[in-house]
Amino acid sequence: MTGWIGISLGDVSGIGPEVTLKALAADRDSDTRYLLIGDDTVAKRLNEQLRLGLDLRPYDPSSKNGRFHFHNPQKEPLPPNIAAGSAPVARAAIAALIDGAARCLRHELDALVTAPVNKEAIIRTGEPFVGQTEFLSQRAGTDRTAMMLLGEDDRGRWLRVALATTHIPIRKVSQELTQPKVELAIDLAARACHDLNLPRARIAVCGLNPHAGEGGALGTEDGSVIAPAVKAMRARGLDVVGPLPADTLFYYAYRGDYEAVVAMYHDQGLVPLKMIGFDTGVNWTLGLPFIRTSPDHGTAYDIAGKGIANPSSMGAAIRLAKQLAQRS
């Protein structure tokens, strides 16, 4: 066997452990070993309840036996039936993230897949938490990262969307949007196309304002920030166009005119992506010194523990992590 993929179990009072185990049970790749990072008592209990039959073993990096291993970064297991989103659950989620990132930085893991966490629950513990993307970027000591969300519909048509800004309020987008951030998102999107082994890397860049600003009548950011970024990246040899009105750009990207889109803010990019690939969407952090993917959904407390969570997005996140690890 070759290769280790780490999976942090996230908020274990949500559906993260369930979709993880279901996705692994459906995995037929005998050449990959998995390290589940988090509370192993939860994983073992779910494995039995769902009758998945996974052979879960304590982590031993020197062992060549078994495919599914676990490691709990905390000394004590969480008590059974713990309240959803409680402080111990949130602290366990952070501990798993820290452990997974550290192992990737030490090259013990080939990639890290992160199950969903609850941001509000983590913030209530006193952790200044914006999101997993930002947290892992900080652990890796870099701010040159971007989120890319990618997914396909039932006919194999893809959207790949990189974000120039991530988890900030709408009212702050204009002041936070800078030419270097747009350039970085364009650059990382083009590299992502290469990492995915796509034959081309045509990048389309969204305008911020309606109709890409109407020549300044509906806002100046498109002309003063986005257009210069596109021009600069084109001068570096990238195949990039924009700013284009977002309401029409996604139509052309969806039909295959562009390999990737750079959106200016979170919902501008994620609404169309989730419309076509809700069950297959993957969050990929571009620019980290290690591979990190994640399912594109939350903790879903309302269905946690009922055995009905759909593992498709987690399965897609695991497959992408393996694909990228094999290429790297």
C-alpha positions as CSV (number, residue, x, y, z in Angstrom):
1,M,0.0,0.0,0.0
2,T,1.1,3.6,-0.7
3,G,0.0,7.0,0.5
4,W,-1.8,8.3,3.5
5,I,-4.8,10.5,3.4
6,G,-5.8,12.2,6.6
7,I,-9.4,13.0,7.4
8,S,-10.2,15.3,10.4
9,L,-13.6,14.4,11.7
10,G,-14.7,18.0,12.4
11,D,-17.6,18.5,14.6
12,V,-18.5,15.0,15.7
13,S,-21.9,16.0,16.9
14,G,-22.8,16.7,13.2
15,I,-22.7,14.5,10.1
16,G,-19.0,14.6,9.5
17,P,-18.1,11.2,11.0
18,E,-21.1,9.6,9.3
19,V,-20.4,10.9,5.8
20,T,-16.7,10.1,6.3
21,L,-17.3,6.4,7.2
22,K,-19.9,6.0,4.4
23,A,-17.5,7.4,1.8
24,L,-14.7,5.2,3.0
25,A,-17.0,2.1,2.9
26,A,-17.7,2.9,-0.7
27,D,-14.0,3.4,-1.5
28,R,-12.4,0.5,-3.6
29,D,-8.9,1.9,-3.8
30,S,-6.8,-0.6,-2.0
31,D,-3.6,1.4,-2.5
32,T,-4.6,4.3,-0.1
33,R,-4.5,4.3,3.6
34,Y,-6.6,6.6,5.7
35,L,-6.0,8.3,9.0
36,L,-9.2,9.4,10.8
37,I,-8.2,12.2,13.2
38,G,-10.7,12.9,16.0
39,D,-12.7,11.0,18.6
40,D,-12.4,7.4,17.7
41,T,-15.2,6.3,20.0
42,V,-17.6,8.2,17.8
43,A,-16.2,6.6,14.7
44,K,-16.3,3.1,16.1
45,R,-19.9,3.5,17.4
46,L,-21.1,4.7,14.0
47,N,-19.2,2.0,12.2
48,E,-21.2,-0.6,14.2
49,Q,-24.5,1.3,14.1
50,L,-24.4,1.7,10.3
51,R,-23.0,-1.8,9.8
52,L,-20.3,-0.6,7.5
53,G,-17.7,-3.2,8.6
54,L,-14.7,-1.0,8.3
55,D,-11.6,-2.4,10.0
56,L,-10.6,0.6,12.1
57,R,-7.2,0.3,13.7
58,P,-5.1,2.5,16.0
59,Y,-2.6,4.5,13.9
60,D,0.8,3.0,13.4
61,P,2.8,4.7,10.6
62,S,5.2,1.8,10.4
63,S,2.4,-0.8,10.0
64,K,1.7,-2.1,6.5
65,N,-1.5,-3.8,7.6
66,G,-5.0,-2.3,7.3
67,R,-6.4,0.6,5.4
68,F,-8.4,2.5,8.0
69,H,-6.7,3.9,11.0
70,F,-7.6,6.4,13.7
71,H,-5.9,8.8,16.1
72,N,-7.4,11.0,18.8
73,P,-5.3,14.1,19.4
74,Q,-7.1,14.5,22.8
75,K,-6.2,12.4,25.8
76,E,-9.8,11.7,26.8
77,P,-12.8,10.6,24.6
78,L,-15.9,12.7,24.4
79,P,-18.8,11.5,26.6
80,P,-21.6,9.8,24.7
81,N,-24.7,11.8,23.7
82,I,-22.8,15.1,24.1
83,A,-24.8,18.2,23.1
84,A,-24.5,19.3,19.5
85,G,-22.1,22.2,19.1
86,S,-21.0,22.1,22.7
87,A,-17.6,23.5,23.8
88,P,-15.9,20.1,24.1
89,V,-17.0,19.1,20.6
90,A,-15.7,22.4,19.2
91,R,-12.4,22.1,21.0
92,A,-12.0,18.5,19.7
93,A,-12.7,19.8,16.1
94,I,-9.9,22.3,16.5
95,A,-7.5,19.7,17.9
96,A,-8.1,17.5,14.9
97,L,-7.4,20.4,12.5
98,I,-4.2,21.2,14.3
99,D,-3.0,17.6,14.3
100,G,-3.9,17.1,10.7
101,A,-2.1,20.2,9.5
102,A,1.0,19.4,11.6
103,R,1.2,15.9,10.0
104,C,0.9,17.4,6.5
105,L,3.6,19.9,7.2
106,R,5.8,17.0,8.5
107,H,5.0,15.1,5.3
108,E,3.4,12.3,7.3
109,L,0.2,12.7,5.2
110,D,-0.2,13.2,1.5
111,A,-3.4,15.2,1.9
112,L,-5.9,16.4,4.5
113,V,-9.7,16.1,4.0
114,T,-11.6,18.2,6.6
115,A,-15.1,17.3,7.7
116,P,-17.4,20.2,8.6
117,V,-17.1,22.3,11.8
118,N,-19.4,24.8,13.5
119,K,-17.8,28.2,13.4
120,E,-20.1,29.7,16.0
121,A,-19.4,26.9,18.4
122,I,-15.6,27.3,18.0
123,I,-15.9,31.1,18.4
124,R,-17.8,30.6,21.7
125,T,-14.7,28.7,23.1
126,G,-12.7,31.9,22.6
127,E,-10.9,30.7,19.4
128,P,-10.7,33.6,16.9
129,F,-12.0,31.5,14.1
130,V,-13.1,32.7,10.6
131,G,-13.1,29.4,8.8
132,Q,-11.1,26.2,8.2
133,T,-9.4,27.8,5.1
134,E,-8.1,30.7,7.1
135,F,-7.2,28.6,10.1
136,L,-5.1,26.2,8.1
137,S,-3.5,29.0,6.2
138,Q,-2.4,30.5,9.5
139,R,-1.1,27.1,10.7
140,A,0.9,26.8,7.5
141,G,2.3,30.4,7.9
142,T,0.9,31.7,4.6
143,D,-1.7,34.3,3.5
144,R,-1.4,33.5,-0.2
145,T,-4.3,31.1,-0.3
146,A,-7.7,31.1,-1.9
147,M,-10.8,28.9,-1.8
148,M,-11.8,27.0,-4.9
149,L,-15.2,25.3,-5.0
150,L,-15.7,22.8,-7.7
151,G,-18.5,20.4,-8.7
152,E,-20.3,18.8,-11.6
153,D,-23.8,18.1,-12.6
154,D,-25.4,14.8,-13.5
155,R,-24.1,15.3,-17.1
156,G,-20.5,15.8,-16.2
157,R,-20.5,19.6,-16.7
158,W,-18.2,21.4,-14.2
159,L,-18.0,24.7,-12.5
160,R,-14.7,25.6,-10.8
161,V,-14.9,28.9,-8.8
162,A,-12.0,30.6,-7.0
163,L,-12.8,33.4,-4.6
164,A,-11.0,36.7,-4.3
165,T,-12.5,37.2,-0.8
166,T,-13.9,34.6,1.5
167,H,-15.8,34.9,4.8
168,I,-16.5,38.6,5.1
169,P,-19.7,40.6,5.3
170,I,-21.1,41.9,2.1
171,R,-20.7,45.5,3.3
172,K,-16.9,44.9,3.6
173,V,-16.3,43.3,0.3
174,S,-15.5,46.6,-1.6
175,Q,-13.0,47.8,1.0
176,E,-11.4,44.4,1.3
177,L,-11.1,43.8,-2.4
178,T,-7.7,44.7,-3.8
179,Q,-5.8,44.2,-7.0
180,P,-3.2,41.8,-5.4
181,K,-6.1,39.6,-4.1
182,V,-7.7,39.4,-7.5
183,E,-4.3,38.7,-9.1
184,L,-3.7,35.9,-6.5
185,A,-7.0,34.3,-7.1
186,I,-6.4,34.4,-10.9
187,D,-2.9,32.9,-10.5
188,L,-4.1,30.1,-8.2
189,A,-7.0,29.3,-10.4
190,A,-4.7,28.8,-13.4
191,R,-2.4,26.7,-11.3
192,A,-5.4,24.6,-10.2
193,C,-6.3,23.9,-13.8
194,H,-2.7,22.6,-14.3
195,D,-2.9,20.5,-11.1
196,L,-6.2,19.0,-12.4
197,N,-4.4,18.1,-15.7
198,L,-6.9,20.1,-17.7
199,P,-5.9,20.7,-21.3
200,R,-6.4,24.5,-21.0
201,A,-6.6,27.1,-18.3
202,R,-9.1,29.7,-19.5
203,I,-10.0,31.9,-16.6
204,A,-13.0,34.3,-16.5
205,V,-13.2,37.0,-13.8
206,C,-16.5,38.3,-12.4
207,G,-17.2,42.0,-12.0
208,L,-18.1,43.1,-8.5
209,N,-21.0,45.3,-9.5
210,P,-24.1,44.7,-11.7
211,H,-23.1,44.7,-15.4
212,A,-19.5,44.9,-14.3
213,G,-20.0,48.5,-13.2
214,E,-21.5,49.9,-16.4
215,G,-18.3,51.9,-17.1
216,G,-18.3,53.3,-13.6
217,A,-22.0,54.2,-13.5
218,L,-22.7,51.4,-11.0
219,G,-19.4,51.4,-9.1
220,T,-15.8,52.0,-9.7
221,E,-14.2,48.8,-8.4
222,D,-14.5,46.9,-11.7
223,G,-12.4,49.5,-13.5
224,S,-10.0,50.5,-10.7
225,V,-9.3,47.1,-9.1
226,I,-10.4,44.1,-11.2
227,A,-9.6,45.3,-14.7
228,P,-5.9,46.2,-13.8
229,A,-5.5,42.8,-12.1
230,V,-6.8,41.0,-15.3
231,K,-4.5,43.1,-17.4
232,A,-1.5,42.3,-15.2
233,M,-2.1,38.6,-15.2
234,R,-2.7,38.6,-19.0
235,A,0.7,40.3,-19.3
236,R,2.2,37.4,-17.4
237,G,0.9,35.0,-20.1
238,L,-2.3,33.7,-18.5
239,D,-5.4,33.2,-20.5
240,V,-7.8,35.4,-18.6
241,V,-10.7,37.7,-19.4
242,G,-12.8,40.1,-17.4
243,P,-14.3,41.7,-15.5
244,L,-17.5,40.2,-17.0
245,P,-21.0,40.6,-15.6
246,A,-21.4,37.7,-13.2
247,D,-25.0,37.0,-14.3
248,T,-24.0,36.0,-17.8
249,L,-20.4,34.7,-17.1
250,F,-21.6,31.7,-15.2
251,Y,-23.8,30.6,-18.1
252,Y,-20.7,30.6,-20.4
253,A,-18.5,28.9,-17.8
254,Y,-21.2,26.2,-17.3
255,R,-21.3,25.4,-21.0
256,G,-17.6,25.0,-21.0
257,D,-16.2,28.2,-22.4
258,Y,-13.9,28.6,-19.4
259,E,-12.1,26.1,-17.1
260,A,-12.5,28.3,-14.0
261,V,-14.1,31.4,-12.7
262,V,-12.8,34.0,-10.2
263,A,-15.6,35.4,-8.2
264,M,-15.3,38.5,-6.0
265,Y,-17.1,37.3,-2.9
266,H,-18.5,34.1,-1.3
267,D,-22.1,34.0,-2.4
268,Q,-21.4,35.3,-5.9
269,G,-19.4,32.2,-6.6
270,L,-21.1,29.6,-4.4
271,V,-24.7,30.1,-5.4
272,P,-24.3,28.9,-9.0
273,L,-21.8,26.2,-7.9
274,K,-24.3,24.7,-5.5
275,M,-27.1,25.0,-8.0
276,I,-25.4,22.5,-10.3
277,G,-23.3,20.5,-7.9
278,F,-24.9,20.5,-4.4
279,D,-24.2,16.9,-3.7
280,T,-20.8,16.8,-5.5
281,G,-19.3,20.1,-4.4
282,V,-15.8,20.2,-3.0
283,N,-13.9,23.0,-1.2
284,W,-10.2,23.0,-2.2
285,T,-7.8,25.4,-0.5
286,L,-5.4,26.7,-3.2
287,G,-1.9,27.9,-2.2
288,L,-1.3,25.8,0.9
289,P,2.0,23.9,1.1
290,F,-0.1,20.7,1.4
291,I,-3.3,19.4,-0.2
292,R,-6.5,20.2,1.6
293,T,-10.1,19.4,0.5
294,S,-13.4,19.4,2.2
295,P,-17.1,18.6,1.5
296,D,-19.1,21.6,0.6
297,H,-21.7,21.4,3.3
298,G,-22.1,22.0,7.0
299,T,-22.6,20.0,10.2
300,A,-26.4,19.4,9.5
301,Y,-27.3,18.9,13.2
302,D,-30.9,18.3,12.2
303,I,-30.1,14.9,10.6
304,A,-27.0,13.9,12.6
305,G,-27.3,10.5,14.1
306,K,-30.2,9.4,11.8
307,G,-28.1,7.5,9.3
308,I,-29.5,9.4,6.3
309,A,-26.7,11.8,5.5
310,N,-25.5,11.8,1.9
311,P,-21.8,11.1,1.6
312,S,-21.5,12.2,-2.0
313,S,-19.7,15.5,-1.3
314,M,-17.3,13.8,1.2
315,G,-16.6,11.1,-1.4
316,A,-15.8,13.7,-4.0
317,A,-13.5,15.5,-1.6
318,I,-11.6,12.3,-0.9
319,R,-11.3,11.5,-4.6
320,L,-10.0,14.9,-5.4
321,A,-7.4,14.7,-2.5
322,K,-6.2,11.4,-3.8
323,Q,-6.1,12.6,-7.4
324,L,-4.0,15.7,-6.4
325,A,-1.7,13.6,-4.2
326,Q,-1.0,11.1,-7.0
327,R,-0.1,14.0,-9.4
328,S,2.1,15.7,-6.8
